[in-house]
Amino acid sequence: MRRFIYTVGGKTVLFLLTMISMVLAVSFTVGALFMVDQGFYTMTKERRLHAYRQEIIAEDARDIVENTVLYGLIQETESFDWQLYDEDARVIAQSKNVSDEEKDATALTGTVYTFHFAVVPYQEEEYRSGYAYYYDPDDEQEFAEGTRLFTIVMTERGIIESLEPYYLMDWAVSFGYSMRYLAYPLVIVLALLGIASFIGLMCAAGHRIDTEELVPGSLYRVPFDLLFLISVLPVAVVVIILRKEVPEGLGKFIVYIGGGLVLLSLLLGLAMSLAVRVKTKTFPENTLIAMLIRGIGRFFAALYRGLKYLVQHIPLVWRTILVFLAVSVLEVICLIQCANRMDFEFLIVLWLVEKLIVLPVVLFAVIGLRRLLKGGEEIAGGRLDRKISEKGLAFDLKRHAENLNHISDTINEEVEERIRSERMKTELITNVSHDIKTPLTSIINYSDLIAREPSENAKITEYSEVLTRQSRKLKRLIEDLVEVSKANTGNLEINAVPCDVNVFLSQSAGEYEDRLQSSRLSAIVETQPEPVMILADPRRMWRVFDNLMSNACKYTQEGTRVYLSLEVIQGQACVTIKNVSREQLNISPEELTERFVRGDRSRNSEGNGLGLSIAKSLVELQGGTFTIQIDGDLFKVFMQFPLMKNEAPELTAEP
């Protein structure tokens, strides 16, 4: 067996067996999950077929209702007769094959399907249009103004199983029910077979039947990461391009399947190459990343050695002595030049005494400075516990040593505090995103299920609505907290593109028009006649304006105005949002941008106090400035963004 897998044929068999096992295992796994989701294990085959048929028939019914009600067209179907009733149970339309007797009796023969649709018409230019959607008459719900309710009754004209959509559906359901209990053992068997063949393929990689030594292939010397890029990346790019170009249907399915098989075969080949490199102990050294890291390391090592040689080749004490001797020689020259004016021997004695006094002082200072220099270098190198001995130092040198020791203690405290703070942030985000979000999702789902259950007790309905509303509010709080934490730590991805600030102001006022009117507010928008282009992330910018407009709707005094203005001042796009606060603003602007701080001290209004903090962080991440000013009850927000140097025409931002 070992000799066989070392041959080219054996490796080919293992390669194909691994691919086929993996593909089939994944396919059966997806199929089993689909059958679980679709209820193949809890519903009978007849009920499942009926449900699928009803979904297909419901789409035909919706087309019939839209064509009949909105456009006055009587649509005939190949497989069904139908009658359309209004809210008063009157027949307003029917297919041509329905007789007058059946219409009067409102009874169609055969299998009958009944659907209820709400039609929402609207006028667009000079023709009628609109849409219809399915609703359940047993559920209490509110409809938009102008909505009309209809009921359509459809009956089979013949045997629909012979038609292609129903035939294919019947075949797929029958196949699923025949495989529903066999899928799981097949997945296990195929997975074990794929793992075994993959292990055998990795063991055989690099071996030949005619030698005991490893024989790497021709691509062995190519760096592994480079080999990965030149093999996988082109295929991935081609699949992405074809996915966009090929229309929906069989062609796109072939693109996905073919691209997936090619990628899988390339990955298996790369895995074999990686196995050979591990066996020959050349991984990860034989990669471009490792080569680059080694090159950078050698460069900095050589640079460090050169600087160290220049700075420390001559000791500091000896450098001081040399400087002292040079200065002394200069002094001697000067003294000789001046000797004709006074006693020469006296000058020589005086010069010697001076040097004998100055030399110990200079050496004392230099030795102390050397001690401080070494201690400072160790502290700067990361030894924050390093303490410089103050013994033998005096005056300024001693004070400098005390300052360095104090700096070391302060840095230690700051580092520990920052570590604790970062740890708390990380733990908070982890706890919120995992420990709270998961049970909260269950709470939301079960509260929705409770709300859908029919109950004669009005209190139960009211309680379930409160539970749903408050759980969704808590979910939004968790999402906002995660986002503001990412924004403050700089971990939020920003995709900057050219944006027109005018669009953000206009769209903000338009999106919040109904909410402003419900709060008895009006928006005054002042934009520029020409596009004002900046580089920003449209999604993040819309979040900024959304938070600011939401705050305006929550806290603005009723009957007042909200002003949105845009100006261009000294190469900056300046956005100003002003409103009159409903509550007294007895809080500083700095506090308002802190987390969980709200202008409503009583905290009776909706919101969680994260809106302004998120807006400020997102603006600063995109290179802008965010400032708040409070003048009495007038609340102002100023945002500034640098204009693009080369504005690209016709580029606007759609949040």
Secondary structure, 3 states (H helix, E strand, C coil): CHHHHCCHHHHHHHHHHHHHHHHHHHHHHHHHHHHHHCCCCCCCHHHHHHHHHHHHHHHHHHHHHHHHHHHCCCCCCCCEEEEEECCCCCEEEECCCCCHHHHHHCCCCCCEEEEEEEEEEEEECCEEEEEEEECCCCCCCCCCCCCEEEEEEEEECCCHHHCHHHHHHHHHHHHHHHHCCCHHHHHHHHHHHHHHHHHHHHHHCCCECCECCCCCCCCCCCCHHHHHHHHHHHHHHHHHHHHHHCCCCHHHHHHHHHHHHHHHHHHHHHHHHHHHHHHCCCCCCCCHHHHHHHHHHHHHHHHHHHHHHHHHCCCHHHHHHHHHHHHHHHHHHHHHHCHHHCCHHHHHHHHHHHHHHHHHHHHHHHHHHHHHHHHHHHHHCCCCCCCCCCCCCCHHHHHHHHHHHHHHHHHHHHHHHHHHHHHHHHHHHHHHHHHHHHHHHHHHHHHHHHHHCCCCCHHHHHHHHHHHHHHHHHHHHHHHHHHHHHHHHCCCCCCCEEEEHHHHHHHHHHHCHHHHHHCCCEEEEECCCCCCEEEECHHHHHHHHHHHHHHHHHHECCCCEEEEEEEEECCEEEEEEEEEECCCCCCCHHHHCCCCCCCCCCCCCCCCCCHHHHHHHHHHHCCCEEEEEEECCEEEEEEEEEECCCCCCCCCCCC
